[in-house]
Amino acid sequence: MNKVILMGRLTRDPDIRYSPEGTAIARFPIAVDRRFKKEQEKDADFFNCTAFGKTAEFVEKHLAKGTKILLIGRIQNDNYKNRDGEKVYSVQVMVDELEFAESKAAAERNQADSQAGQQRKPEPSQAGGGFMNIPENVDEEELPFI
């Protein structure tokens, strides 16, 4: 069985392309925090992710650098030989499912905090259970997690 579940933040805006057949392809890296190492030092792992079709279209419309997401996918080897003939080993996460991992208000706060260079503040409890409101103009068929 090949299944991975990751929660992390996009480290840059997604790169969206379309195949000749018109299928959307989204590529984006995420940073996944590790448990604390020593004396409250944080560390992270970085993963390159790829989504196709409706999931890629959702990524294009709704995700940007700093967005916290939860994804379910599979690990795929992406090995090749470079121009010098040396074998290069890499791994991709092929995304099957994707959803937001924080509320819109928390995402906006975190983005403002990172721009101001401040530390993140704890998120206050919200009446909506902390879930992000889906914009009115989004068709439910576009959402990969419904």
MDTraj code that builds the backbone (N, CA, C; nanometers):
import mdtraj as md
import numpy as np

residues = "MET ASN LYS VAL ILE LEU MET GLY ARG LEU THR ARG ASP PRO ASP ILE ARG TYR SER PRO GLU GLY THR ALA ILE ALA ARG PHE PRO ILE ALA VAL ASP ARG ARG PHE LYS LYS GLU GLN GLU LYS ASP ALA ASP PHE PHE ASN CYS THR ALA PHE GLY LYS THR ALA GLU PHE VAL GLU LYS HIS LEU ALA LYS GLY THR LYS ILE LEU LEU ILE GLY ARG ILE GLN ASN ASP ASN TYR LYS ASN ARG ASP GLY GLU LYS VAL TYR SER VAL GLN VAL MET VAL ASP GLU LEU GLU PHE ALA GLU SER LYS ALA ALA ALA GLU ARG ASN GLN ALA ASP SER GLN ALA GLY GLN GLN ARG LYS PRO GLU PRO SER GLN ALA GLY GLY GLY PHE MET ASN ILE PRO GLU ASN VAL ASP GLU GLU GLU LEU PRO PHE ILE".split()
xyz = np.array([
    [0.0846, -0.1174, 0.0000],
    [0.0000, 0.0000, 0.0000],
    [0.0892, 0.1239, 0.0000],
    [0.0551, 0.2217, -0.0789],
    [0.1310, 0.3464, -0.0914],
    [0.0350, 0.4612, -0.0656],
    [0.0343, 0.5120, 0.0581],
    [-0.0559, 0.6201, 0.0954],
    [0.0143, 0.7114, 0.1944],
    [0.0019, 0.8423, 0.1726],
    [0.0651, 0.9398, 0.2605],
    [-0.0375, 1.0471, 0.2949],
    [-0.0343, 1.0923, 0.4197],
    [-0.1190, 1.2019, 0.4658],
    [-0.0254, 1.3085, 0.5220],
    [-0.0330, 1.4295, 0.4675],
    [0.0548, 1.5382, 0.5088],
    [-0.0255, 1.6634, 0.5403],
    [0.0197, 1.7367, 0.6419],
    [-0.0373, 1.8673, 0.6722],
    [0.0780, 1.9667, 0.6731],
    [0.0649, 2.0698, 0.5928],
    [0.1713, 2.1684, 0.5861],
    [0.1270, 2.2931, 0.5115],
    [0.2222, 2.3826, 0.4907],
    [0.1959, 2.5099, 0.4226],
    [0.2687, 2.5152, 0.2893],
    [0.2029, 2.5735, 0.1895],
    [0.2679, 2.5954, 0.0617],
    [0.3822, 2.6931, 0.0816],
    [0.4981, 2.6611, 0.0269],
    [0.6140, 2.7484, 0.0420],
    [0.6249, 2.8498, -0.0716],
    [0.5445, 2.8333, -0.1749],
    [0.5341, 2.9326, -0.2821],
    [0.4020, 2.9097, -0.3551],
    [0.3648, 3.0049, -0.4394],
    [0.2415, 2.9916, -0.5161],
    [0.2516, 2.8704, -0.6092],
    [0.1385, 2.8019, -0.6323],
    [0.1413, 2.6839, -0.7188],
    [0.1736, 2.7212, -0.8645],
    [0.2370, 2.6280, -0.9336],
    [0.2651, 2.6413, -1.0762],
    [0.1589, 2.5590, -1.1481],
    [0.0777, 2.6247, -1.2321],
    [-0.0324, 2.5569, -1.3004],
    [-0.0023, 2.5525, -1.4494],
    [-0.0187, 2.4346, -1.5062],
    [-0.0035, 2.4171, -1.6511],
    [-0.1161, 2.3281, -1.6992],
    [-0.1338, 2.3260, -1.8289],
    [-0.2373, 2.2417, -1.8883],
    [-0.1747, 2.1499, -1.9916],
    [-0.2164, 2.0241, -1.9898],
    [-0.1668, 1.9271, -2.0875],
    [-0.2289, 1.9606, -2.2232],
    [-0.1762, 1.9027, -2.3321],
    [-0.2359, 1.9265, -2.4636],
    [-0.3837, 1.8847, -2.4698],
    [-0.4219, 1.7903, -2.3854],
    [-0.5617, 1.7459, -2.3808],
    [-0.6492, 1.8389, -2.2967],
    [-0.5869, 1.9369, -2.2291],
    [-0.6624, 2.0332, -2.1487],
    [-0.6717, 1.9987, -2.0008],
    [-0.6017, 1.8961, -1.9549],
    [-0.6036, 1.8587, -1.8137],
    [-0.5132, 1.9520, -1.7345],
    [-0.5669, 2.0066, -1.6267],
    [-0.4889, 2.0949, -1.5398],
    [-0.3881, 2.0133, -1.4596],
    [-0.2671, 2.0686, -1.4460],
    [-0.1612, 2.0061, -1.3661],
    [-0.1065, 2.1135, -1.2734],
    [-0.1149, 2.0899, -1.1420],
    [-0.0665, 2.1865, -1.0421],
    [0.0528, 2.1264, -0.9699],
    [0.1600, 2.2037, -0.9626],
    [0.2784, 2.1622, -0.8871],
    [0.3048, 2.2667, -0.7801],
    [0.3308, 2.2177, -0.6582],
    [0.3561, 2.3099, -0.5473],
    [0.4329, 2.2376, -0.4387],
    [0.5221, 2.3107, -0.3700],
    [0.5946, 2.2514, -0.2574],
    [0.5239, 2.2846, -0.1252],
    [0.5309, 2.1920, -0.0306],
    [0.4795, 2.2206, 0.1032],
    [0.5875, 2.1925, 0.2063],
    [0.5792, 2.2663, 0.3163],
    [0.6673, 2.2456, 0.4310],
    [0.5840, 2.1812, 0.5406],
    [0.6312, 2.0699, 0.5920],
    [0.5625, 1.9962, 0.6977],
    [0.6496, 2.0026, 0.8223],
    [0.5960, 2.0625, 0.9292],
    [0.6721, 2.0758, 1.0533],
    [0.7006, 1.9397, 1.1141],
    [0.8222, 1.9244, 1.1656],
    [0.8581, 1.8066, 1.2447],
    [0.8277, 1.8369, 1.3901],
    [0.8297, 1.7359, 1.4708],
    [0.8202, 1.7577, 1.6155],
    [0.9439, 1.8343, 1.6577],
    [0.9390, 1.8975, 1.7736],
    [1.0524, 1.9747, 1.8220],
    [1.1752, 1.8850, 1.8347],
    [1.2886, 1.9382, 1.7916],
    [1.4147, 1.8640, 1.8007],
    [1.4772, 1.8839, 1.9378],
    [1.5371, 2.0011, 1.9593],
    [1.6044, 2.0313, 2.0852],
    [1.5615, 2.1692, 2.1303],
    [1.5392, 2.1829, 2.2574],
    [1.5157, 2.3147, 2.3171],
    [1.4224, 2.4009, 2.2327],
    [1.3108, 2.3459, 2.1904],
    [1.2073, 2.4189, 2.1184],
    [1.2496, 2.4652, 1.9785],
    [1.3507, 2.4025, 1.9200],
    [1.3883, 2.4348, 1.7827],
    [1.2905, 2.3648, 1.6885],
    [1.2453, 2.4375, 1.5878],
    [1.1560, 2.3769, 1.4892],
    [1.2363, 2.3316, 1.3694],
    [1.1877, 2.2278, 1.3051],
    [1.2480, 2.1784, 1.1829],
    [1.1343, 2.1374, 1.0909],
    [1.1581, 2.1336, 0.9616],
    [1.0532, 2.0989, 0.8665],
    [1.1092, 2.0113, 0.7567],
    [1.0218, 1.9343, 0.6962],
    [1.0525, 1.8579, 0.5761],
    [0.9788, 1.9244, 0.4608],
    [1.0381, 1.9219, 0.3430],
    [0.9792, 1.9864, 0.2262],
    [0.9483, 1.8802, 0.1220],
    [0.8264, 1.8867, 0.0674],
    [0.7810, 1.7879, -0.0296],
    [0.7276, 1.8580, -0.1539],
    [0.7644, 1.8058, -0.2709],
    [0.7083, 1.8542, -0.3959],
    [0.5822, 1.7746, -0.4247],
    [0.4737, 1.8465, -0.4536],
    [0.3440, 1.7835, -0.4734],
    [0.2918, 1.8131, -0.6129],
    [0.2146, 1.7184, -0.6678],
    [0.1540, 1.7344, -0.7991],
    [0.0088, 1.6891, -0.7913],
    [-0.0809, 1.7727, -0.8464],
    [-0.2235, 1.7397, -0.8520],
    [-0.2698, 1.7524, -0.9964],
    [-0.3718, 1.6756, -1.0334],
    [-0.4248, 1.6751, -1.1695],
    [-0.5749, 1.7029, -1.1691],
    [-0.6260, 1.7447, -1.2847],
    [-0.7692, 1.7570, -1.3070],
    [-0.8377, 1.8577, -1.2170],
    [-0.9535, 1.8180, -1.1635],
    [-1.0341, 1.9070, -1.0787],
    [-0.9577, 1.9517, -0.9547],
    [-0.8773, 1.8627, -0.8980],
    [-0.7978, 1.8998, -0.7805],
    [-0.6982, 2.0089, -0.8174],
    [-0.6361, 1.9988, -0.9331],
    [-0.5411, 2.1008, -0.9789],
    [-0.6122, 2.2334, -1.0037],
    [-0.7324, 2.2285, -1.0577],
    [-0.8096, 2.3508, -1.0807],
    [-0.8457, 2.4170, -0.9483],
    [-0.8780, 2.3363, -0.8473],
    [-0.9057, 2.3889, -0.7137],
    [-0.7816, 2.4568, -0.6573],
    [-0.6660, 2.3930, -0.6738],
    [-0.5387, 2.4502, -0.6276],
    [-0.5167, 2.5856, -0.6939],
    [-0.5386, 2.5919, -0.8239],
    [-0.5172, 2.7163, -0.8991],
    [-0.6055, 2.8293, -0.8468],
    [-0.7310, 2.7990, -0.8156],
    [-0.8268, 2.9027, -0.7747],
    [-0.8134, 2.9448, -0.6284],
    [-0.7732, 2.8517, -0.5404],
    [-0.7887, 2.8788, -0.3979],
    [-0.6621, 2.8727, -0.3127],
    [-0.5513, 2.8235, -0.3646],
    [-0.4324, 2.8097, -0.2816],
    [-0.3239, 2.9072, -0.3245],
    [-0.2466, 2.9522, -0.2266],
    [-0.1348, 3.0435, -0.2507],
    [-0.0283, 3.0164, -0.1453],
    [0.0848, 3.0799, -0.1619],
    [0.1937, 3.0664, -0.0658],
    [0.1420, 3.0938, 0.0754],
    [0.1760, 3.0042, 0.1690],
    [0.1365, 3.0204, 0.3083],
    [0.0087, 2.9493, 0.3469],
    [-0.0709, 2.9036, 0.2494],
    [-0.1952, 2.8337, 0.2798],
    [-0.1645, 2.6996, 0.3466],
    [-0.2340, 2.6733, 0.4580],
    [-0.2154, 2.5460, 0.5289],
    [-0.3169, 2.4460, 0.4755],
    [-0.2668, 2.3303, 0.4323],
    [-0.3528, 2.2285, 0.3728],
    [-0.3277, 2.0918, 0.4350],
    [-0.4249, 2.0052, 0.4156],
    [-0.4137, 1.8637, 0.4495],
    [-0.4315, 1.7898, 0.3181],
    [-0.3381, 1.7009, 0.2869],
    [-0.3526, 1.6271, 0.1625],
    [-0.3332, 1.4790, 0.1855],
    [-0.3979, 1.4031, 0.0991],
    [-0.3831, 1.2574, 0.0962],
    [-0.3365, 1.2231, -0.0439],
    [-0.2339, 1.1408, -0.0518],
    [-0.1808, 1.1053, -0.1828],
    [-0.0926, 0.9837, -0.1748],
    [-0.0040, 0.9743, -0.2710],
    [0.0880, 0.8606, -0.2768],
    [0.2266, 0.9111, -0.3159],
    [0.3272, 0.8370, -0.2771],
    [0.4658, 0.8709, -0.3078],
    [0.5027, 0.8081, -0.4419],
    [0.5699, 0.8873, -0.5236],
    [0.6132, 0.8355, -0.6532],
    [0.7584, 0.8755, -0.6770],
    [0.8403, 0.7802, -0.7199],
    [0.9788, 0.8107, -0.7557],
    [0.9813, 0.8933, -0.8829],
    [1.0709, 0.9891, -0.8868],
    [1.0864, 1.0758, -1.0034],
    [1.2353, 1.0813, -1.0366],
    [1.2926, 0.9646, -1.0688],
    [1.4361, 0.9526, -1.0934],
    [1.4671, 0.9769, -1.2406],
    [1.5827, 1.0364, -1.2663],
    [1.6245, 1.0638, -1.4044],
    [1.7758, 1.0806, -1.4098],
    [1.8294, 1.0834, -1.5316],
    [1.9720, 1.1107, -1.5509],
    [1.9873, 1.2550, -1.5967],
    [2.0785, 1.3277, -1.5316],
    [2.0999, 1.4673, -1.5690],
    [2.1892, 1.4754, -1.6932],
    [2.2248, 1.5960, -1.7330],
    [2.3050, 1.6170, -1.8547],
    [2.4432, 1.5526, -1.8464],
    [2.4934, 1.5376, -1.7240],
    [2.6248, 1.4760, -1.7042],
    [2.6163, 1.3243, -1.6970],
    [2.4970, 1.2691, -1.7137],
    [2.4784, 1.1249, -1.7087],
    [2.4681, 1.0682, -1.5687],
    [2.4629, 1.1559, -1.4676],
    [2.4506, 1.1099, -1.3296],
    [2.3038, 1.0873, -1.2957],
    [2.2785, 0.9826, -1.2207],
    [2.1416, 0.9509, -1.1793],
    [2.1002, 1.0461, -1.0667],
    [1.9833, 1.1089, -1.0815],
    [1.9288, 1.1997, -0.9812],
    [1.8048, 1.1334, -0.9229],
    [1.8001, 1.1253, -0.7906],
    [1.6881, 1.0615, -0.7213],
    [1.6010, 1.1674, -0.6569],
    [1.4722, 1.1602, -0.6806],
    [1.3791, 1.2520, -0.6146],
    [1.2455, 1.1820, -0.5962],
    [1.1630, 1.2429, -0.5143],
    [1.0328, 1.1865, -0.4809],
    [0.9271, 1.2939, -0.4990],
    [0.8124, 1.2563, -0.5519],
    [0.6967, 1.3448, -0.5669],
    [0.5825, 1.2889, -0.4835],
    [0.4989, 1.3778, -0.4318],
    [0.3739, 1.3360, -0.3699],
    [0.2647, 1.3625, -0.4722],
    [0.1995, 1.2575, -0.5179],
    [0.0897, 1.2694, -0.6135],
    [-0.0391, 1.2842, -0.5327],
    [-0.1033, 1.3997, -0.5436],
    [-0.2174, 1.4344, -0.4590],
    [-0.3446, 1.3688, -0.5112],
    [-0.4146, 1.2980, -0.4207],
    [-0.5440, 1.2391, -0.4527],
    [-0.6577, 1.3218, -0.3928],
    [-0.6390, 1.3696, -0.2696],
    [-0.7401, 1.4495, -0.1996],
    [-0.6715, 1.5673, -0.1330],
    [-0.7475, 1.6772, -0.1157],
    [-0.6896, 1.7992, -0.0622],
    [-0.7977, 1.8780, 0.0083],
    [-0.7635, 1.9376, 0.1234],
    [-0.8572, 2.0260, 0.1919],
    [-0.7829, 2.1299, 0.2735],
    [-0.8554, 2.2373, 0.3068],
    [-0.7983, 2.3422, 0.3900],
    [-0.7747, 2.2879, 0.5301],
    [-0.6679, 2.3355, 0.5965],
    [-0.6358, 2.2878, 0.7309],
    [-0.6478, 2.3985, 0.8352],
    [-0.6957, 2.5157, 0.7957],
    [-0.7194, 2.6229, 0.8920],
    [-0.8279, 2.7148, 0.8378],
    [-0.8831, 2.7952, 0.9270],
    [-0.9882, 2.8879, 0.8872],
    [-0.9301, 3.0012, 0.8036],
    [-1.0153, 3.0689, 0.7305],
    [-0.9713, 3.1817, 0.6488],
    [-0.9143, 3.2928, 0.7369],
    [-0.9782, 3.3178, 0.8518],
    [-0.9308, 3.4224, 0.9438],
    [-0.7908, 3.3899, 0.9955],
    [-0.7670, 3.2632, 1.0300],
    [-0.6349, 3.2233, 1.0787],
    [-0.5312, 3.2359, 0.9682],
    [-0.5690, 3.2011, 0.8458],
    [-0.4764, 3.2121, 0.7330],
    [-0.4379, 3.3580, 0.7098],
    [-0.5358, 3.4476, 0.7162],
    [-0.5080, 3.5907, 0.6970],
    [-0.4193, 3.6441, 0.8092],
    [-0.4453, 3.5997, 0.9327],
    [-0.3618, 3.6413, 1.0461],
    [-0.2182, 3.5933, 1.0290],
    [-0.2025, 3.4666, 0.9907],
    [-0.0688, 3.4110, 0.9728],
    [0.0066, 3.4817, 0.8607],
    [-0.0651, 3.5146, 0.7535],
    [-0.0004, 3.5861, 0.6434],
    [0.0421, 3.7249, 0.6880],
    [-0.0441, 3.7942, 0.7618],
    [-0.0099, 3.9284, 0.8114],
    [0.1067, 3.9202, 0.9100],
    [0.1058, 3.8203, 0.9975],
    [0.2139, 3.8033, 1.0946],
    [0.3470, 3.7761, 1.0245],
    [0.3446, 3.6894, 0.9211],
    [0.4698, 3.6578, 0.8533],
    [0.5221, 3.7784, 0.7767],
    [0.4332, 3.8604, 0.7234],
    [0.4766, 3.9804, 0.6533],
    [0.5346, 4.0823, 0.7505],
    [0.4810, 4.0879, 0.8708],
    [0.5289, 4.1835, 0.9708],
    [0.6464, 4.1270, 1.0505],
    [0.6791, 3.9984, 1.0294],
    [0.7908, 3.9376, 1.1010],
    [0.7588, 3.9078, 1.2461],
    [0.6289, 3.8993, 1.2782],
    [0.5884, 3.8726, 1.4153],
    [0.5730, 3.7231, 1.4365],
    [0.5650, 3.6824, 1.5645],
    [0.5366, 3.5433, 1.5962],
    [0.3876, 3.5204, 1.5793],
    [0.3513, 3.3930, 1.5475],
    [0.2100, 3.3596, 1.5302],
    [0.1378, 3.3670, 1.6634],
    [0.0146, 3.4191, 1.6593],
    [-0.0692, 3.4293, 1.7784],
    [-0.1612, 3.3089, 1.7842],
    [-0.2024, 3.2655, 1.9036],
    [-0.2961, 3.1543, 1.9106],
    [-0.4297, 3.1935, 1.8479],
    [-0.4920, 3.0973, 1.7826],
    [-0.6184, 3.1218, 1.7144],
    [-0.7340, 3.1197, 1.8139],
    [-0.8167, 3.2258, 1.8180],
    [-0.9311, 3.2245, 1.9075],
    [-1.0364, 3.1266, 1.8570],
    [-1.1186, 3.0748, 1.9477],
    [-1.2236, 2.9838, 1.9053],
    [-1.3267, 3.0624, 1.8253],
    [-1.3866, 2.9942, 1.7283],
    [-1.4811, 3.0600, 1.6388],
    [-1.6116, 2.9839, 1.6401],
    [-1.7209, 3.0556, 1.6105],
    [-1.8530, 2.9946, 1.6110],
    [-1.8643, 2.8879, 1.5025],
    [-1.7941, 2.9045, 1.3900],
    [-1.8021, 2.8107, 1.2791],
    [-1.7142, 2.6896, 1.2973],
    [-1.6617, 2.6663, 1.4137],
    [-1.5784, 2.5498, 1.4372],
    [-1.4401, 2.5640, 1.3776],
    [-1.4022, 2.6842, 1.3344],
    [-1.2696, 2.7063, 1.2800],
    [-1.2556, 2.6691, 1.1339],
    [-1.3670, 2.6334, 1.0663],
    [-1.3591, 2.5964, 0.9268],
    [-1.3701, 2.7187, 0.8377],
    [-1.3078, 2.7108, 0.7228],
    [-1.3097, 2.8214, 0.6282],
    [-1.4425, 2.8235, 0.5544],
    [-1.4995, 2.9437, 0.5375],
    [-1.6199, 2.9568, 0.4568],
    [-1.5817, 2.9439, 0.3104],
    [-1.6593, 2.8679, 0.2362],
    [-1.6340, 2.8496, 0.0940],
    [-1.6957, 2.9668, 0.0198],
    [-1.6208, 3.0311, -0.0701],
    [-1.6747, 3.1450, -0.1438],
    [-1.8016, 3.1084, -0.2192],
    [-1.8915, 3.2056, -0.2353],
    [-2.0214, 3.1843, -0.2997],
    [-2.0079, 3.1378, -0.4443],
    [-1.9059, 3.1847, -0.5155],
    [-1.8938, 3.1554, -0.6582],
    [-1.8287, 3.0204, -0.6876],
    [-1.8080, 2.9353, -0.5869],
    [-1.7449, 2.8056, -0.6069],
    [-1.8536, 2.6995, -0.6180],
    [-1.8512, 2.6256, -0.7276],
    [-1.9440, 2.5161, -0.7483],
    [-1.8969, 2.3976, -0.6646],
    [-1.9900, 2.3279, -0.5989],
    [-1.9520, 2.2166, -0.5104],
    [-1.8762, 2.1079, -0.5855],
    [-1.9008, 2.0927, -0.7168],
    [-1.8301, 1.9910, -0.7927],
    [-1.6816, 2.0225, -0.8060],
    [-1.6433, 2.1501, -0.7852],
    [-1.5030, 2.1886, -0.7937],
    [-1.4257, 2.1483, -0.6688],
    [-1.4943, 2.1257, -0.5579],
    [-1.4288, 2.0978, -0.4315],
    [-1.3912, 1.9497, -0.4244],
    [-1.2638, 1.9191, -0.4077],
    [-1.2201, 1.7795, -0.4103],
    [-1.2537, 1.7021, -0.2840],
    [-1.3029, 1.7686, -0.1798],
    [-1.3219, 1.7010, -0.0512],
    [-1.4668, 1.6887, -0.0116],
    [-1.5584, 1.7077, -0.1036],
    [-1.7017, 1.6921, -0.0707],
    [-1.7485, 1.5586, -0.1215],
])
top = md.Topology()
chain = top.add_chain()
for i, resn in enumerate(residues, 1):
    res = top.add_residue(resn, chain, resSeq=i)
    for name in ("N", "CA", "C"):
        top.add_atom(name, md.element.get_by_symbol(name[0]), res)
traj = md.Trajectory(xyz[None], top)
